[in-house]
Amino acid sequence: MTRPLCPTCSARPVAINCHRGEQIYYRRQCDACLRAGKKLKPKPPAWAQSGYKKKERCELCNFKAKYIKQLFVYHVDGNLKNTNGFNLKTVCANCTIELSTGRLPWRPAPLVPDF
């Protein structure tokens, strides 16, 4: 078995952390990237990986944000792994707090039969 490549530089193999019996445990980066203090790129959230884009306005109160970081993605059914378009809504920080109190203006996504 060969060592995987470093995800930061994609040039050198990752560093070996330790040996326990026959098992070899690897670090997340190569030695050069660890010494240089290079950071790993964070993995995007599941909703971003599915292709969902935040809207310019809050879908609940119609607040237009000056910065996109003022808006959050809300999962209607509460399941963070469900990235169906019906389940994702763009809301502002104020509406996020209102939604946590239990008042839910949206209904969960309709059930789709599996064929």
C-alpha positions as CSV (number, residue, x, y, z in Angstrom):
1,M,0.0,0.0,0.0
2,T,1.4,3.4,-0.9
3,R,1.1,6.5,1.2
4,P,-1.5,9.0,0.0
5,L,-0.4,12.4,-1.4
6,C,-0.6,15.5,0.7
7,P,-4.0,17.3,0.0
8,T,-2.3,20.7,0.5
9,C,0.6,20.6,-2.0
10,S,-0.4,17.4,-3.9
11,A,3.3,16.7,-4.5
12,R,4.7,14.8,-1.5
13,P,3.3,11.8,0.4
14,V,1.7,12.5,3.8
15,A,3.8,12.0,7.0
16,I,3.7,8.8,9.0
17,N,2.3,9.5,12.5
18,C,2.9,6.1,14.2
19,H,3.0,2.3,13.8
20,R,0.8,0.2,16.0
21,G,1.3,-3.5,15.3
22,E,0.9,-4.0,11.6
23,Q,-1.3,-0.9,11.2
24,I,0.3,2.4,10.0
25,Y,-1.3,5.7,10.9
26,Y,-0.7,8.8,8.7
27,R,-0.9,12.5,9.4
28,R,-3.1,14.8,7.3
29,Q,-0.3,16.6,5.5
30,C,3.3,16.0,4.5
31,D,6.3,17.1,6.7
32,A,7.1,20.2,4.6
33,C,3.5,21.6,4.8
34,L,3.3,20.9,8.5
35,R,6.6,22.7,9.1
36,A,5.5,25.7,6.9
37,G,2.2,25.9,8.8
38,K,0.1,25.6,5.7
39,K,-3.6,25.1,6.5
40,L,-5.8,22.5,4.9
41,K,-8.7,23.9,2.9
42,P,-12.0,23.4,4.8
43,K,-14.5,21.1,3.2
44,P,-17.6,23.0,2.0
45,P,-20.9,22.2,3.6
46,A,-23.2,19.6,2.1
47,W,-25.6,22.2,0.8
48,A,-22.8,23.9,-1.1
49,Q,-21.6,20.6,-2.5
50,S,-25.1,19.8,-3.8
51,G,-25.0,23.1,-5.9
52,Y,-27.3,25.2,-3.8
53,K,-26.5,29.0,-3.9
54,K,-27.6,31.5,-1.3
55,K,-30.1,33.9,-2.5
56,E,-29.6,37.7,-2.2
57,R,-32.6,38.1,0.1
58,C,-34.0,36.4,3.1
59,E,-36.9,34.1,2.0
60,L,-38.8,34.8,5.2
61,C,-38.7,38.6,5.7
62,N,-37.2,39.7,2.3
63,F,-34.2,41.4,4.0
64,K,-31.6,42.3,1.4
65,A,-28.2,41.7,2.8
66,K,-25.2,44.0,2.2
67,Y,-22.8,41.0,2.7
68,I,-23.6,37.4,1.8
69,K,-22.3,36.3,5.2
70,Q,-25.3,37.9,6.8
71,L,-27.5,35.1,5.3
72,F,-27.6,31.5,6.4
73,V,-28.9,28.3,4.8
74,Y,-31.8,26.8,6.8
75,H,-32.9,23.1,6.5
76,V,-36.7,23.0,6.8
77,D,-36.9,19.4,8.0
78,G,-33.8,19.8,10.3
79,N,-31.8,17.1,8.6
80,L,-28.5,18.6,7.5
81,K,-27.8,15.7,5.1
82,N,-31.0,16.4,3.2
83,T,-29.9,18.8,0.5
84,N,-33.0,18.6,-1.6
85,G,-33.9,22.0,-3.1
86,F,-37.3,22.0,-1.3
87,N,-35.6,21.6,2.0
88,L,-33.1,24.5,1.7
89,K,-34.0,28.1,2.4
90,T,-31.9,31.3,2.7
91,V,-32.7,33.2,5.9
92,C,-31.2,36.1,7.8
93,A,-29.8,36.0,11.3
94,N,-32.9,37.5,12.8
95,C,-35.2,34.9,11.1
96,T,-32.9,32.1,12.2
97,I,-33.6,33.0,15.8
98,E,-37.3,33.2,15.1
99,L,-37.3,29.8,13.4
100,S,-35.6,28.3,16.4
101,T,-38.6,29.2,18.6
102,G,-40.7,26.8,16.7
103,R,-42.7,28.9,14.3
104,L,-42.1,27.2,11.0
105,P,-43.6,29.0,7.9
106,W,-42.6,26.3,5.5
107,R,-43.7,22.7,5.3
108,P,-41.2,19.9,4.9
109,A,-40.5,18.7,1.4
110,P,-43.1,16.4,-0.2
111,L,-42.3,12.7,-0.2
112,V,-41.0,11.4,-3.5
113,P,-41.5,7.6,-4.1
114,D,-38.4,5.6,-5.0
115,F,-38.7,3.7,-8.2
